[in-house]
Structure formats: C-alpha cells, structure tokens
C-alpha cells in the first residue's frame, strides 16, 4: 500500500467506526499536506460547505488546528476540546481545513472483521488483503469504515494552545 493509502487507512481507523467498503475503488481526494501543517502552516485550503456532501466521507483537522472534522455520508461533525477538557461535537458543514482526505461512496460492501484482528497493524493488513480478494487496487487509496461495539477506543483531537495559533502544540488524547 502506498503512503497516501496507508494514511487514509490509519486516519479512517482512528476516526470512523465501521468496516465495509465498495469497489471498484472510488476516487480519493487529498487536499493540502500534513507536512505543511507540521511546519506551521495551518491556514484553510478547503471549505467543507463548498463540497458536494452527497455520500461524502472524509477526515481532517479544522483550520488553525482547533479540532477535527469527520464526515460520514455527508454529515459533518466537528470535534473540539473545551477549556475544561471535555469534548464538544457540533454538526455543521461551515468549516475549513488545512488538509482533508475525502471520497464519495454511494454503496458499501460489508466484510466481517475476524476476532483475531486486535491492532491497527492487523486491521491495515486485513483491509489490504480483503481489498485484493475483492479485486480492488490495494496499492491505491481505499476508503473504508469500521463498525462495531468496542471495549475502548483511543483517539485524539488536535488543538492549539491559544485561539488563532497556527501550530498544533497541544492535543487531547482519550481512551
């Protein structure tokens, strides 16, 4: 799997909750670069409300690194960490991102994940192997969802230390 595909696999695993996908591979679009953000440039490169939200799935940070964007079937969720450490999730497409990975998927094909899959590395290999068995191009970016009931889930929400800051020097992790 190339690095763009692995990035989408890891991001999808960390932020979206279901394991199913479609074929042939729907186009995956990448706007902006994580590297630019890590070098201090977190300005908006894409406005979510300018996208066609019909069957849209995607992930990325909110511009100025003040939270995370998750898009599931056109529904836009914005997760932010509040001053007291609590998480606030708003549902609104009016936001921008310095980078975003997204795809339009109108129909998914379900694949059961065996109980032997216990790590993100196991899941990445399972997705790649399953994609190949389904005749999909496992070397190209491949959107997927992971759905289920979990004992625990670890995730992070990036945030700047002060409003208007442009370098993510702080994030909140939750398990």
Residue pairs with C-beta under 8 A, 6 or more apart in sequence:
1 9
1 124
1 128
1 138
1 139
2 139
2 140
2 141
4 28
4 30
4 141
5 138
5 139
5 140
5 141
5 142
6 124
7 34
7 101
8 28
8 101
8 141
8 142
8 143
9 123
9 124
9 127
9 142
9 144
10 120
10 124
11 59
11 101
12 59
12 143
12 144
12 145
12 146
13 120
13 123
13 124
13 146
14 120
14 154
14 155
14 156
15 59
15 68
15 70
15 155
16 57
16 59
16 70
16 72
16 145
16 146
17 145
17 146
17 147
17 148
18 145
18 146
18 147
18 148
19 110
19 111
19 112
19 113
19 123
19 127
19 144
19 145
19 146
19 147
19 148
20 108
20 109
20 110
20 111
20 144
20 145
20 147
21 105
21 108
21 109
21 111
21 127
21 131
21 134
21 136
21 142
21 143
21 144
21 145
22 105
22 106
22 107
22 108
22 109
22 143
23 109
23 131
23 134
23 135
23 136
24 135
24 136
24 137
25 136
25 137
25 140
25 141
25 142
26 103
26 104
26 105
26 143
27 103
27 104
28 101
28 102
28 103
28 140
28 141
28 142
28 143
29 100
29 101
29 102
29 103
30 99
30 100
30 101
30 141
31 45
31 46
31 97
31 99
31 100
31 102
32 45
32 46
32 60
32 97
32 98
32 99
32 100
33 99
34 99
36 98
36 99
37 61
37 65
37 98
37 99
37 168
38 168
40 166
40 167
41 98
41 166
42 61
42 63
42 64
42 65
42 98
42 166
42 167
42 168
43 63
43 64
43 98
43 166
44 63
44 96
44 97
44 98
45 96
45 97
45 98
45 99
45 100
46 96
46 97
46 100
47 95
47 96
48 69
48 71
48 76
48 93
48 94
48 95
48 96
48 97
48 100
49 93
49 94
49 95
51 93
51 102
52 104
53 71
53 74
53 76
53 93
54 74
54 104
55 73
55 74
55 104
55 105
55 106
56 71
56 73
56 74
56 102
56 103
56 104
57 71
57 72
57 73
57 102
57 103
57 104
57 105
57 143
57 145
58 69
58 70
58 71
58 100
58 101
58 102
58 103
59 68
59 69
59 70
59 71
59 100
59 101
59 102
60 68
60 69
60 97
60 98
60 99
60 100
60 101
60 102
61 67
61 68
61 69
61 97
61 98
61 99
61 158
61 168
62 68
62 69
62 78
62 80
62 95
62 96
62 97
63 95
63 96
63 97
63 98
64 160
64 164
64 165
64 166
65 98
65 158
65 159
65 160
65 165
65 166
65 167
65 168
66 80
66 159
66 160
66 163
67 78
67 79
67 80
67 81
67 157
67 158
67 159
68 78
68 79
68 157
68 158
69 76
69 77
69 78
69 95
69 97
69 100
70 76
70 77
70 79
71 77
71 102
72 145
75 91
76 91
76 92
76 93
76 95
77 89
77 90
77 91
78 89
78 90
78 91
78 92
78 95
79 87
79 88
79 89
79 157
80 87
80 88
80 89
80 90
80 157
80 159
81 87
81 88
81 157
81 159
81 172
82 88
85 172
87 157
87 172
87 174
101 141
103 141
103 143
105 143
108 145
109 134
111 130
111 134
113 123
113 126
113 146
113 148
114 126
116 122
117 123
117 126
123 146
127 142
127 144
128 138
129 138
131 137
131 138
131 142
132 138
136 142
152 175
153 175
154 173
154 174
154 175
155 173
155 174
156 171
156 172
156 173
156 174
157 171
157 172
157 174
158 168
158 170
158 171
159 168
159 170
159 171
159 172
160 166
160 167
160 168
160 169
160 170
161 169
161 170
